[in-house]
Amino acid sequence: MKFPIKVCTVCSEEFELKPDKPGFANRCPACSVPETTGPTTKGRMDADERKTATEANEARRQAMRDLLYRKE
């Protein structure tokens, strides 16, 4: 079975589009490799940051509740 020939949008090289190819269908396998831009782990939060985030989330929830269920 012949696979369709595609042209990579990044490097303009031709490649065969095979089933179960990782990445994008319009990029060759070399250009489909995900780029690593830094550490993927989250930094730890101290107590003040957690409290601030909790308060901000509660304020968002309260604002959404007010918008959704307000009586007019």
N, CA, C and O of each residue as an XYZ file, in Angstrom:
288
protein
N       0.835     -1.176      0.000
C       0.000      0.000      0.000
C       0.884      1.246      0.000
O       1.808      1.364      0.805
N       0.595      2.157     -0.897
C       1.379      3.381     -0.987
C       0.789      4.431     -0.052
O      -0.429      4.578      0.057
N       1.663      5.141      0.604
C       1.244      6.209      1.487
C       1.327      7.529      0.738
O       2.186      7.689     -0.129
N       0.446      8.485      1.055
C       0.486      9.767      0.350
C       1.782     10.531      0.661
O       2.306     10.484      1.774
N       2.268     11.224     -0.353
C       3.464     12.044     -0.205
C       3.013     13.453      0.161
O       2.197     14.056     -0.536
N       3.549     13.965      1.251
C       3.231     15.310      1.716
C       4.498     16.143      1.717
O       5.604     15.606      1.673
N       4.332     17.464      1.769
C       5.459     18.385      1.850
C       5.395     19.054      3.219
O       4.357     19.589      3.606
N       6.495     19.024      3.940
C       6.572     19.605      5.280
C       6.420     21.122      5.198
O       7.052     21.771      4.364
N       5.577     21.684      6.069
C       5.370     23.132      6.064
C       6.517     23.879      6.721
O       6.643     25.091      6.547
N       7.356     23.176      7.473
C       8.464     23.832      8.164
C       9.727     23.823      7.316
O      10.316     24.872      7.056
N      10.144     22.626      6.883
C      11.412     22.520      6.161
C      11.243     22.263      4.661
O      12.239     22.189      3.942
N      10.012     22.127      4.173
C       9.677     21.934      2.755
C      10.237     20.649      2.162
O      10.438     20.579      0.949
N      10.493     19.632      2.977
C      10.939     18.338      2.472
C       9.733     17.431      2.289
O       8.727     17.577      2.984
N       9.835     16.500      1.358
C       8.765     15.543      1.131
C       8.907     14.375      2.099
O      10.018     13.960      2.429
N       7.757     13.843      2.553
C       7.757     12.679      3.430
C       6.478     11.896      3.189
O       5.502     12.431      2.665
N       6.489     10.613      3.578
C       5.308      9.769      3.457
C       4.465      9.925      4.711
O       4.972      9.815      5.827
N       3.198     10.177      4.525
C       2.274     10.299      5.648
C       1.768      8.908      5.993
O       0.882      8.378      5.324
N       2.336      8.317      7.044
C       1.992      6.966      7.452
C       0.995      7.005      8.610
O       0.960      7.977      9.366
N       0.191      5.959      8.752
C      -0.722      5.904      9.896
C       0.060      5.858     11.210
O       1.164      5.317     11.269
N      -0.517      6.422     12.240
C       0.074      6.456     13.581
C       1.391      7.224     13.623
O       2.224      6.976     14.495
N       1.589      8.161     12.679
C       2.776      9.014     12.719
C       2.589     10.026     13.837
O       1.561     10.701     13.885
N       3.555     10.146     14.737
C       3.406     11.141     15.808
C       3.546     12.551     15.254
O       4.237     12.767     14.258
N       2.900     13.494     15.888
C       3.020     14.886     15.486
C       1.938     15.317     14.522
O       0.869     14.712     14.451
N       2.227     16.365     13.787
C       1.259     16.963     12.875
C       1.298     16.277     11.520
O       2.335     15.758     11.107
N       0.159     16.277     10.826
C       0.074     15.627      9.519
C       0.759     16.439      8.436
O       1.068     15.891      7.378
N       1.010     17.723      8.654
C       1.637     18.549      7.633
C       3.114     18.818      7.942
O       3.718     19.706      7.340
N       3.700     18.055      8.879
C       5.121     18.199      9.208
C       5.806     16.849      9.132
O       5.209     15.818      9.443
N       7.068     16.863      8.715
C       7.823     15.622      8.641
C       8.152     15.150     10.062
O       8.064     15.934     11.007
N       8.530     13.876     10.220
C       8.814     13.372     11.569
C       9.907     14.153     12.292
O       9.852     14.286     13.514
N      10.890     14.669     11.574
C      11.950     15.431     12.236
C      11.439     16.765     12.781
O      11.891     17.219     13.832
N      10.506     17.389     12.077
C       9.963     18.674     12.525
C       8.815     18.507     13.519
O       8.412     19.479     14.157
N       8.283     17.290     13.659
C       7.174     17.044     14.570
C       7.613     16.799     16.003
O       6.778     16.733     16.906
N       8.913     16.664     16.221
C       9.411     16.405     17.570
C       9.089     17.622     18.450
O       9.424     18.749     18.086
N       8.443     17.404     19.602
C       8.099     18.544     20.456
C       9.350     19.222     21.009
O      10.340     18.569     21.338
N       9.278     20.528     21.100
C      10.402     21.302     21.613
C      10.301     21.386     23.135
O       9.216     21.560     23.688
N      11.433     21.263     23.791
C      11.450     21.421     25.244
C      11.849     22.857     25.537
O      12.900     23.318     25.093
N      11.014     23.560     26.280
C      11.265     24.975     26.541
C      11.655     25.236     27.985
O      11.733     26.390     28.404
N      11.897     24.199     28.739
C      12.304     24.406     30.116
C      11.763     23.303     31.002
O      11.223     22.309     30.516
N      11.910     23.483     32.293
C      11.434     22.449     33.210
C       9.914     22.363     33.189
O       9.216     23.374     33.113
N       9.420     21.134     33.257
C       7.984     20.919     33.206
C       7.372     20.785     34.590
O       6.153     20.667     34.717
N       8.193     20.802     35.623
C       7.663     20.686     36.977
C       7.282     22.057     37.493
O       7.918     23.062     37.173
N       6.242     22.079     38.289
C       5.800     23.337     38.873
C       6.633     23.643     40.106
O       7.081     22.744     40.817
N       6.828     24.920     40.338
C       7.524     25.327     41.537
C       6.613     25.198     42.749
O       5.390     25.231     42.618
N       7.188     25.057     43.885
C       6.409     24.920     45.100
C       5.921     26.281     45.547
O       6.617     27.283     45.387
N       4.715     26.315     46.113
C       4.125     27.562     46.578
C       4.250     27.632     48.094
O       4.091     26.629     48.789
N       4.537     28.829     48.595
C       4.562     28.981     50.049
C       3.154     29.316     50.535
O       2.230     29.424     49.729
N       2.986     29.479     51.829
C       1.659     29.662     52.429
C       0.979     30.931     51.931
O      -0.226     30.927     51.679
N       1.737     32.017     51.787
C       1.135     33.270     51.318
C       0.614     33.146     49.884
O      -0.469     33.644     49.576
N       1.378     32.485     49.004
C       0.939     32.302     47.620
C      -0.297     31.429     47.546
O      -1.205     31.704     46.762
N      -0.344     30.364     48.364
C      -1.528     29.500     48.396
C      -2.749     30.273     48.872
O      -3.837     30.122     48.318
N      -2.571     31.107     49.906
C      -3.688     31.886     50.442
C      -4.190     32.885     49.401
O      -5.397     33.053     49.228
N      -3.261     33.548     48.708
C      -3.633     34.507     47.673
C      -4.380     33.815     46.532
O      -5.386     34.328     46.042
N      -3.887     32.660     46.115
C      -4.540     31.918     45.035
C      -5.925     31.448     45.467
O      -6.866     31.493     44.675
N      -6.057     31.002     46.702
C      -7.357     30.556     47.209
C      -8.343     31.704     47.250
O      -9.503     31.546     46.869
N      -7.889     32.863     47.713
C      -8.772     34.036     47.766
C      -9.178     34.480     46.367
O     -10.336     34.836     46.147
N      -8.256     34.466     45.431
C      -8.571     34.857     44.055
C      -9.573     33.887     43.430
O     -10.497     34.308     42.734
N      -9.391     32.599     43.674
C     -10.325     31.612     43.138
C     -11.709     31.776     43.753
O     -12.715     31.651     43.054
N     -11.770     32.053     45.042
C     -13.060     32.265     45.692
C     -13.746     33.508     45.131
O     -14.961     33.510     44.932
N     -12.971     34.570     44.873
C     -13.542     35.789     44.302
C     -14.073     35.513     42.891
O     -15.128     36.028     42.520
N     -13.355     34.708     42.104
C     -13.832     34.343     40.764
C     -15.126     33.549     40.842
O     -16.073     33.808     40.100
N     -15.154     32.579     41.750
C     -16.369     31.775     41.902
C     -17.558     32.634     42.319
O     -18.663     32.456     41.808
N     -17.335     33.568     43.246
C     -18.411     34.443     43.714
C     -18.899     35.348     42.574
O     -20.102     35.560     42.427
N     -17.978     35.879     41.775
C     -18.362     36.741     40.660
C     -19.168     35.959     39.626
O     -20.168     36.465     39.116
N     -18.749     34.733     39.309
C     -19.497     33.909     38.358
C     -20.873     33.571     38.912
O     -21.862     33.596     38.179
N     -20.942     33.258     40.185
C     -22.223     32.946     40.814
C     -23.155     34.141     40.742
O     -24.342     33.988     40.451
N     -22.626     35.336     41.007
C     -23.442     36.548     40.948
C     -23.934     36.821     39.528
O     -25.082     37.221     39.334
N     -23.073     36.606     38.538
C     -23.471     36.841     37.156
C     -24.503     35.826     36.677
O     -25.440     36.175     35.959
N     -24.328     34.578     37.074
C     -25.240     33.540     36.592
C     -26.595     33.560     37.268
O     -27.611     33.296     36.624
N     -26.626     33.864     38.539
C     -27.866     33.699     39.304
C     -28.446     35.007     39.829
O     -29.249     34.991     40.762
N     -28.059     36.127     39.253
C     -28.586     37.395     39.752
C     -30.072     37.533     39.374
O     -30.519     37.021     38.348
N     -30.800     38.222     40.211
C     -32.230     38.425     39.976
C     -32.425     39.785     39.331
O     -31.939     40.794     39.843
N     -33.117     39.817     38.239
C     -33.353     41.081     37.540
C     -34.802     41.437     37.542
O     -35.184     42.473     36.996
